[in-house]
Structures are given as structure tokens and as C-alpha cells.
Amino acid sequence: MKKFTLFTLVAALGLMGLGVGNVQANPQKGPPPTGNTNGLPCTFTIAGLFSPTNSPVTSSNASGTVITETYTSKTVTITTKDILNLLAAEFNTTFPAGAQLALSFDGQGFVVLDQSGNVFMDVSTNSGDSSYRFGTTNYMDYIHVMSGKETFTKNTLTTNSVANMIITLADIAVYYQDGQGNDFHFSGVVTESENTYENPITQIYEIKSASIILSGSGGGTFYNPADGGYDKGVFTTATLKASGMNIPEGP
């Protein structure tokens, strides 16, 4: 089997080098788009803690001989919608109704798709902001563990294969930084499930379905939708999920 995973043989989460013809990726809501897409629609779910601006609160007794500092923390939640709002502010644009955030097929970044699955904007780079970055990276040379089964069927003319695999990768990170004051990241383990098929006539490998879950933790400086300001905090749980189907990987 020449190719069996979106990550280990291509470039972890970026899907570098994949063709995009005849791709159908599942959007976050509703039916799969009917046209070609250029990314795997994804969702972010981030929860954490931050210190409010009035922490600590200092108090003292009447004589001033005992001083007490009281520290507090508050919870924060960042969703896919919040990430899209950050991107809209960074690129000074308005996304169409039903816009979806997606992992790009041609790099280690992200794109915004319209409701039909067509690329509205590549948000992996911003030529107007040298500080901006939004993508994925890996710190362990794509160390991975696989489980599953691959079956080969041969005759005198052709060979095809079908594989159902689960691939677990170490130390994948998502990072975001922009000119608005945001600078945060999270990293963890990726679990990827794949069903892959080789066409015996064309010898093209297709990823019939794939689901990706990055679960980790992190933190940084971020716009907090709850208080309308920028806070520094810790992400205790952070999850990126993406899924797609009928992705041609090439010969």
C-alpha cells in the first residue's frame, strides 16, 4: 500500500499535495456540499481559565498590620464561531452566511469555506500582517502508532487494496497569532480514523472517509468574548475535530 494516511505520508494535518478534484467534505451542519471543496470542515472547542483584571484583590485589617491578597480565576470558552470572528477582524472582512472553517488540503493552514464547500478565503497567511500565523505544526517528526487491517486483492492484471486504519500521532499543535493582540496555541495527540481504497483500474488511492481529533491543552493571550477584552489564560481542554469523505490521494 503506497499511501494510507492523510498525515504520516503527506504532512500532518495540512494534507499537503492532495488533489482537490471530486472532493466532498462534510460541513459542520447540513448535507455534504455538492461541489468541490478545498478543505476538511472542522470545529474548535476550547475551555480554560484566566485571571480577571481585578485579581488579586488586596485588603488589610484596621491597623494595617495584616494584608491579604485574594486571587480568583474565571472560566473561558472559545468556539469555532469565535475563531471565525477573530479571522474576520484580522482580514477586515465579513464571511458569508453558513461559512465553515476547514483544514486546508494544500498546506498546514486553514481556509474558510462558504456554505456549499467552496473556498471563500485562504486564512493560512495574511500578506498585510507579518505577525499573523494560523496553522499546525509537529514536534516529534510525525511519530505515530497504527492499528487496523489492510486487504489486498490480486489477479493477473490489477491489484487493489482496502484499509481501515486508526493512526495516533504525537505532539501536533495548532497555533494562532494576529495583529489584533491574539497569540495562543494548544497541542496534544491526534487520533485519525481512515477507510482507504485503491481503484484497481486507475491505481488511484482514495480516502473514502476520514475523521480527525486533536485533543490537547495550551494557552496564551486571546480575545475573550465573555468580557470583550484580551486576557491571558490556560486552556485546560482544547479540541479540534475535522471529517471528510471521498478524498482522492493520487497514484
MIDREN-687151 format. One line per 8 residues: their letters; for each residue x, y, z of C-alpha. Coordinates in nm, 2 decimals, decimal comma. Each point is the difference from the previous one (the first is absolute). Layout:
N
A	X Y Z ~ ...
This chain:
251
MKKFTLFT	0,00 0,00 0,00 ~ 0,17 0,32 -0,11 ~ -0,21 0,26 0,19 ~ -0,24 -0,06 0,28 ~ -0,01 0,31 0,22 ~ -0,07 0,37 -0,04 ~ 0,28 0,08 0,25 ~ 0,28 -0,24 0,02
LVAALGLM	0,08 0,00 -0,37 ~ -0,11 0,34 -0,09 ~ 0,08 0,25 0,27 ~ -0,21 -0,02 0,32 ~ -0,33 0,19 0,00 ~ 0,09 0,20 -0,31 ~ -0,08 -0,26 -0,26 ~ 0,28 0,14 -0,22
GLGVGNVQ	-0,01 -0,11 -0,36 ~ -0,35 -0,15 -0,02 ~ -0,20 0,06 -0,31 ~ -0,33 0,17 0,07 ~ -0,20 -0,12 -0,30 ~ -0,32 -0,19 0,09 ~ 0,04 0,07 0,37 ~ -0,30 0,00 0,22
ANPQKGPP	0,05 0,10 0,36 ~ -0,26 -0,01 0,27 ~ -0,10 0,35 0,12 ~ -0,07 0,08 0,36 ~ -0,37 0,00 -0,06 ~ -0,23 -0,12 -0,28 ~ 0,07 -0,23 -0,29 ~ 0,34 -0,04 -0,17
PTGNTNGL	0,08 0,27 -0,25 ~ -0,07 -0,09 -0,36 ~ 0,30 0,18 -0,15 ~ 0,37 -0,05 0,05 ~ 0,16 0,12 0,33 ~ 0,35 0,09 0,10 ~ -0,01 -0,11 0,36 ~ -0,13 -0,22 0,27
PCTFTIAG	-0,27 0,20 0,20 ~ 0,11 0,02 0,36 ~ -0,12 0,12 0,34 ~ 0,18 0,14 0,30 ~ -0,10 -0,05 0,36 ~ 0,23 0,17 0,25 ~ -0,06 0,04 0,38 ~ 0,23 0,15 0,25
LFSPTNSP	0,07 0,24 0,28 ~ 0,12 0,36 0,02 ~ 0,07 0,26 0,28 ~ -0,24 0,30 -0,01 ~ 0,15 0,35 0,00 ~ -0,09 0,06 0,36 ~ 0,19 -0,31 0,12 ~ 0,15 0,00 0,26
VTSSNASG	-0,21 0,22 0,23 ~ 0,20 0,15 0,28 ~ -0,15 0,06 0,34 ~ 0,13 0,08 0,35 ~ -0,12 0,01 0,36 ~ -0,08 0,32 0,18 ~ 0,36 0,05 0,13 ~ 0,16 -0,10 -0,34
TVITETYT	0,20 -0,27 0,17 ~ -0,15 -0,28 -0,20 ~ -0,02 0,03 -0,38 ~ -0,19 -0,26 -0,20 ~ 0,01 -0,06 -0,38 ~ -0,29 -0,20 -0,14 ~ 0,05 -0,16 -0,34 ~ -0,29 -0,12 -0,21
SKTVTITT	-0,04 -0,17 -0,34 ~ -0,28 -0,01 -0,25 ~ -0,08 -0,25 -0,27 ~ 0,02 0,07 -0,38 ~ -0,15 -0,17 -0,30 ~ 0,12 0,05 -0,36 ~ -0,20 -0,16 -0,28 ~ 0,03 -0,03 -0,38
KDILNLLA	-0,22 0,31 -0,03 ~ 0,24 0,20 0,22 ~ 0,29 -0,11 -0,22 ~ -0,19 0,11 -0,31 ~ -0,06 0,34 0,17 ~ 0,37 0,04 0,07 ~ 0,07 -0,08 -0,37 ~ -0,26 0,25 -0,12
AEFNTTFP	0,16 0,27 0,21 ~ 0,35 -0,09 -0,11 ~ -0,09 0,00 -0,37 ~ -0,25 0,29 0,03 ~ -0,27 -0,19 -0,18 ~ -0,34 -0,16 0,05 ~ -0,05 -0,37 -0,06 ~ -0,31 -0,12 -0,18
AGAQLALS	-0,29 -0,17 0,19 ~ 0,09 -0,36 0,07 ~ 0,37 0,05 -0,02 ~ 0,21 -0,29 0,12 ~ 0,35 -0,02 0,13 ~ 0,21 -0,28 -0,16 ~ 0,34 -0,16 0,00 ~ 0,16 0,08 -0,34
FDGQGFVV	0,10 -0,27 -0,25 ~ 0,30 0,18 -0,13 ~ 0,19 0,10 0,31 ~ 0,02 -0,01 0,37 ~ -0,26 0,28 0,04 ~ -0,37 0,08 -0,01 ~ -0,25 0,13 -0,24 ~ -0,35 0,13 0,03
LDQSGNVF	-0,27 -0,17 -0,21 ~ -0,33 0,13 -0,11 ~ -0,32 -0,19 0,07 ~ 0,05 -0,21 -0,32 ~ 0,35 -0,10 0,09 ~ 0,18 0,23 -0,23 ~ 0,30 0,20 0,12 ~ -0,09 0,35 0,10
MDVSTNSG	0,34 0,09 0,14 ~ 0,34 -0,15 0,08 ~ 0,07 0,10 0,36 ~ 0,33 -0,18 0,03 ~ 0,19 0,32 -0,07 ~ -0,06 0,37 -0,01 ~ 0,22 0,21 -0,23 ~ -0,11 0,31 0,18
DSSYRFGT	0,11 -0,12 0,34 ~ 0,35 -0,14 0,05 ~ -0,09 -0,10 0,36 ~ -0,29 -0,22 -0,11 ~ 0,01 -0,38 0,01 ~ -0,26 -0,27 0,02 ~ 0,09 -0,36 -0,06 ~ 0,13 -0,32 0,14
TNYMDYIH	0,34 -0,14 0,08 ~ 0,16 -0,31 0,14 ~ 0,28 -0,04 0,25 ~ 0,07 -0,38 -0,02 ~ 0,07 -0,07 -0,37 ~ -0,35 -0,14 -0,04 ~ 0,06 -0,29 0,23 ~ -0,31 -0,21 -0,03
VMSGKETF	-0,16 -0,33 0,10 ~ -0,24 -0,19 -0,23 ~ -0,26 -0,27 0,05 ~ -0,24 -0,15 -0,25 ~ -0,01 -0,22 -0,30 ~ 0,09 0,02 -0,37 ~ -0,12 -0,26 -0,25 ~ 0,15 -0,05 -0,35
TKNTLTTN	-0,19 -0,16 -0,28 ~ 0,21 -0,11 -0,30 ~ -0,06 -0,14 -0,35 ~ 0,21 -0,02 -0,31 ~ -0,05 0,36 -0,10 ~ -0,08 0,21 0,31 ~ 0,04 0,03 0,37 ~ -0,22 0,19 0,24
SVANMIIT	0,00 0,05 0,37 ~ -0,24 0,11 0,27 ~ 0,12 0,12 0,33 ~ -0,17 0,10 0,33 ~ 0,26 0,17 0,22 ~ 0,02 0,20 0,32 ~ 0,32 0,21 0,01 ~ 0,11 0,18 0,32
LADIAVYY	0,25 0,28 -0,03 ~ 0,20 0,17 0,28 ~ 0,05 0,37 0,07 ~ -0,21 0,18 -0,27 ~ -0,06 0,37 0,08 ~ -0,24 0,26 -0,13 ~ 0,13 0,36 0,03 ~ -0,17 0,33 -0,06
QDGQGNDF	0,15 0,35 0,00 ~ -0,13 0,32 -0,15 ~ 0,04 0,38 0,00 ~ -0,29 0,05 0,23 ~ 0,17 -0,13 0,31 ~ -0,07 -0,37 -0,01 ~ 0,28 -0,25 0,05 ~ -0,10 -0,34 0,11
HFSGVVTE	0,05 -0,37 -0,07 ~ -0,09 -0,35 0,11 ~ 0,17 -0,34 -0,06 ~ -0,07 -0,36 0,06 ~ -0,06 -0,34 -0,15 ~ -0,18 -0,05 -0,34 ~ -0,22 -0,30 -0,06 ~ -0,09 -0,05 -0,37
SENTYENP	-0,24 -0,27 -0,12 ~ 0,01 -0,09 -0,37 ~ -0,16 -0,22 -0,26 ~ 0,22 -0,01 -0,31 ~ -0,06 -0,17 -0,34 ~ 0,23 -0,05 -0,30 ~ -0,18 0,01 -0,33 ~ 0,13 -0,31 -0,19
ITQIYEIK	-0,05 0,16 -0,34 ~ 0,15 0,34 0,05 ~ 0,22 -0,10 0,30 ~ -0,11 0,32 0,17 ~ -0,02 -0,01 0,38 ~ -0,31 0,16 0,15 ~ -0,07 0,07 0,36 ~ -0,37 -0,10 0,01
SASIILSG	-0,05 0,15 0,34 ~ 0,22 0,16 0,27 ~ -0,05 0,15 0,34 ~ 0,26 0,20 0,19 ~ 0,00 0,09 0,37 ~ 0,28 0,21 0,16 ~ -0,04 0,00 0,38 ~ 0,23 0,21 0,21
SGGGTFYN	0,07 0,30 0,21 ~ 0,18 0,33 -0,02 ~ -0,06 0,37 0,05 ~ 0,11 0,35 -0,08 ~ -0,15 0,34 -0,06 ~ -0,35 0,01 -0,16 ~ -0,30 0,22 -0,06 ~ -0,26 -0,11 0,26
PADGGYDK	-0,35 0,02 -0,14 ~ -0,14 -0,01 0,36 ~ 0,16 0,32 0,12 ~ 0,08 0,17 -0,34 ~ 0,37 0,04 0,08 ~ 0,33 -0,18 -0,03 ~ 0,10 -0,24 0,27 ~ 0,28 -0,24 0,07
GVFTTATL	-0,10 -0,35 0,10 ~ 0,05 -0,37 0,00 ~ -0,20 -0,24 -0,23 ~ -0,07 -0,30 0,22 ~ -0,17 -0,18 -0,29 ~ 0,02 0,08 -0,37 ~ -0,14 -0,21 -0,28 ~ 0,02 0,03 -0,38
KASGMNIP	-0,23 -0,23 -0,19 ~ -0,01 -0,05 -0,38 ~ -0,16 -0,25 -0,24 ~ -0,04 -0,07 -0,37 ~ -0,07 -0,26 -0,26 ~ 0,09 -0,10 -0,36 ~ 0,34 0,17 0,01 ~ 0,22 -0,11 -0,30
EGP	0,36 -0,03 0,12 ~ 0,17 -0,07 -0,34 ~ 0,20 -0,29 -0,14
